[in-house]
Amino acid sequence: MDKKVIAIYLRLSSEDRDIGKNESNSIANQRQLILDYIQSNKALSECEIREFVDDGVSGARFDRVAFQEMIGQVQNGEIQVIITKDYSCLGRDYLEVGKYMECLFPLLHVRYIAVNEHYDSDNYVGKTGGMEVGIKNIVNMMYSRDASKKVMAARKVLTEQGKFIGSFAPYGYVKSPKDKHKLIPDPEAAEVVKRIFTLAAEGKKYKEIARILNEAGVETCLDYQKSHGRERKHGTEIKVHQWSATTVMDILYSEVYIGTIVNNRTEQNQRTGYKSKRRKPEEWTVVENCHEPIVSRELYEAAHEKLDRKSQAKKVRFGNSPARFFLCGCCGHALIKRHGKYKCPANLNPAELNCSKVRMDAETLENTVLTYIRVTTESFLQDLEKKRKMQQRLQANEPDVEVICQKIKKLENRRFQAYDDYTREKLSREEMRNLRDRLQEEINVLNETLVAMEQELAELSHVPDISEEELTVIAGLSEFNAEAIQMLVKNVTLYEDGNIEIVWNADDFLKDA
């Protein structure tokens, strides 16, 4: 039998660090506490251990990367035991924690252990954790909200003092080793920032500046951070990183480069601690002369005079194609729609990538995608109709299942009776064997029929991720409508040879069609 797999989940939120929580909550100490517990338990000490860590992530949210990775493995049957230091490490929303402890884990036969709470789901066979568990989870949630308020209050004081409170220093700066709330110039990146402002002051536009940096082989912000050991995760998957007009514009309009700190741009949701909304500019906290500037105010203003602030306004997207719906098959960037054509905006070396050839007439591309999706959706709807009729037929014949089960039961009784007749010398050994074999063959045939019927019913009971009404809407589209199509399609990739690849949102959509 394969070894069981234990997942040890470690979490420490930024709030725990910021308000000076006891060192026992550190990731290292959580790890050691759990490992000591495992070693003290003979059955657990022989299991395989997998570690999942979310450091600096609030327990109020459940979209934590490591947590979701662990839950994914749990759902795939790869993990049989989960151990945390206490309930709060799992999460601080008592309803969500209860959902996992009382519903998901028992359903998937996963044992959950909270070491400091002396909780082991194996000790609650047939029962829930009861009132004690519920109250502790509510207390954890209340603590999370209280801690969030304290942290926000502390940050408010820091912002009014002009302190930098971001998680990462902006490109061109690093955090001071003596004071994490103070920025100091990063010499190499600062030179690039100066070059950007100088080019802008000379009259170069965003796209021209980006092209100059790309042609000179200047590392992008992300690549620079990575090469200097300060890698940051990026949610968008792009094959090739390059300077873009948007990145250049963000740098040119950031006042941090003239020594000014702007805080309180967003307002956090007091209940969740992480959902936020943007504040009005007049509500921002702006403090000047907070750190050494990279560019002078004169150069900053000269660049802006040439650029004209009106050009900073976001451009209205042509058509109704959402961002990152149509992608370039060469570099992975989103295609732009201009003058009736979709094309890749990347200005890359043609000798390496043929992004310049990734283009197509907008009407042709949209109609091609729409036609394929409509045909696929119509096929899926036809299949649903067939399944519905088969399901009605099977449901009408549902008593047949009971009849088959009764027949199997009678045959099994006859097999037992045959052995009983042999012990009473009513049948010879050979007669008993022949009779039992014949009865077993009949039972096997009936069992196969029963399994086939059950499988057919299971397949017919499958419910697609998208409703039939929504499918009908998509199948009836007469014009390209990205918002409707995105119910089914994640994105569409266009390659230089004109081929198109569609990535569906529903994993089993094509399989069932």
Secondary structure as UniProt FT lines:
FT   STRAND          5..12
FT   HELIX           14..18
FT   TURN            19..20
FT   HELIX           23..25
FT   HELIX           27..39
FT   HELIX           42..45
FT   STRAND          48..55
FT   TURN            59..60
FT   HELIX           65..75
FT   TURN            76..77
FT   STRAND          81..84
FT   HELIX           87..90
FT   HELIX           94..99
FT   HELIX           100..104
FT   HELIX           105..107
FT   TURN            108..109
FT   STRAND          111..114
FT   TURN            115..118
FT   STRAND          119..120
FT   HELIX           121..124
FT   TURN            125..126
FT   HELIX           130..160
FT   TURN            161..162
FT   TURN            171..172
FT   STRAND          173..175
FT   TURN            180..181
FT   STRAND          183..185
FT   HELIX           187..201
FT   TURN            202..203
FT   HELIX           206..215
FT   TURN            216..217
FT   HELIX           221..227
FT   TURN            228..229
FT   HELIX           245..252
FT   HELIX           255..258
FT   STRAND          261..263
FT   STRAND          266..268
FT   TURN            270..272
FT   STRAND          276..278
FT   HELIX           281..283
FT   STRAND          285..287
FT   HELIX           297..307
FT   HELIX           309..312
FT   TURN            319..320
FT   TURN            323..324
FT   STRAND          326..328
FT   TURN            329..331
FT   STRAND          336..338
FT   TURN            339..340
FT   STRAND          341..343
FT   TURN            350..352
FT   HELIX           355..357
FT   STRAND          359..361
FT   HELIX           362..396
FT   TURN            397..398
FT   HELIX           399..423
FT   TURN            424..425
FT   HELIX           429..460
FT   HELIX           468..475
FT   HELIX           482..485
FT   TURN            486..488
FT   STRAND          489..494
FT   TURN            496..497
FT   STRAND          500..504
FT   TURN            507..508
FT   HELIX           509..512
//
